Amino acid sequence: MMELEPATGIRPKIDRRPRIDEPLPVKLVAVEGVRKPAPAGAEVQLDAFYVGLLGFERMPPETDLNYRAENVALRFDVQEHPVEHEGLRPQGIEVPSLAEAEMKLIDGKYEYVRQRGVVLGTETIVMRDPAGNWIELIELRPI
């Protein structure tokens, strides 16, 4: 068995500079904040999907459905009446690993379609979020 000698008076200096949070693992493919409709009562499913599965961060106040990605915010307008979606164009979301995201979708029993892109070697996952909005998961590839 090996024993260590006691430390001799070396003390770390306390760094008083403000800490910078680690970047979030997801980015929205958007220039500015995104607004989407959501039916009332889907808050728990949206939290589980966007925070638990994709890695977004919930923004205050807790009474609103606002999520923060690395670059911009995703906000949901909760509607009591039936939700009408403006179009079928999916909202792009960049994730660190498409394979990991797919495994989480399989574990969560979400329906999705894996599709090949126009550019050789690109693949995406297209699906609907719990609010019924179309989203497209894209693997983040550093340049």
N, C-alpha and C positions, 0 to 999 in steps of 0.2 A: 504494500500500500504506500502511496506517495502522499506526503504532507506539504502544504504550501506555507511559505513564510508569511508572517503578518505584513500588511501594507505599511509603508513608511511615510506618512504625512502627505501623500499626494492627494489633493482634493480637487475635484472638477470645479471649474468656474461655472456659475449660473448664467445662462444666456437669457437676458431679459428682453430680447427682441421678440416681437409678436410672431407667433407660429403661423405658417401658411399651411392650410389643409391640403391633403393629397388630392390630385384631380380625380373627378368621378370617372368611372370606366365607360360611360356612354356619352354620345354626342347626338344631338338632333341635326338632321340635314336641313338647316334653315338659317336664314340671315338674322332674323329677329324672333322674338317669342312666338309660340304657336298656341292657338286656341282651338279646342275641339269640343263638341257637344258630348254630354254624358247623361244617361237617365238617372233619376233619383233612385237611391238604393244600391248603386253600383260602387260606392266608395270603398268598401272592404275589398272587393275583387280588384279594383283599380290599384289600391295600395299593394296588394299581394303581387300583382303583375308588374307594375312599374318599379316599385321599391325592392320587393323580394326577388323577383326574377331577373329584371334587367339592370338594376343597380342605380336607379334614379334616387334623388334625395327629396323628401317631402319638405316643402317650404311653408313657413308660417304665413298667415294664421291657419290653425288646424281646421277651422270651419270651412275653408276653401280647398278645392282640389287643385293644388299647384305643386308641380314637381320640377326639380332643377336637374338639368343635364350639365355636362362640362361647359357648354358654350351658351345656351339660352334656356329659357323656362318653357315648360309645357303646362298650360292651364286648361282646366275643364270647366265649361259652363253647364251646371246641373240644371236639367229641365224636368218639370213634372209631367208635361204632355209627351206624347210619342216623339222620339228624337228623329229629326230628319238630317241625313248626311248630305252635304253639298255635292259630293262627287265620289268617284271610285279611286281617285288618285291616292296612293298610300303615302303616309308620312315616313320618311327615311329615318332610321335610327342606327347609328354606328355602334357596334359592340366589339369588344376586344377579340372574341373568338366565336365564330358561327357554330362550331361544333359543340362548344360548351352551352351556348344558348339553346341549341337543338336538344341537347340532353335534358336541360331544365324544362323545355316545352313537353318533351315526352313524359318526364316524371310528373309534371303538372296536368297531363292529359289534355293539352291544348291542341286544337286543330290548326294545321298550317300546311303550306305548300312550299316545297323547296324548288326554286327555279334557277335556271342558268341565265346569265346575263349575255348581252350582245358582245362584250369584250371577252376574248378567250380566257378561260380560267376563273371568271367571276361567277359567284353564286349568291343568291339571297334567299331569305325566308319571308314569304308573304302570308299575312294572317290578319285576323281581326282582334282588337284588344277587347277586354270585357265590356266596354261601352259600345262596341260595334264599329269602331273606327278602323279603317284599313291602315296597317303599318307594314313596313318592309325593313327587316333586319339585315344590315350590311356589315361585313367584317371590316374592322378598322385596319387598314394597312399603312404602316408608316412609310413615308417617302424617303 
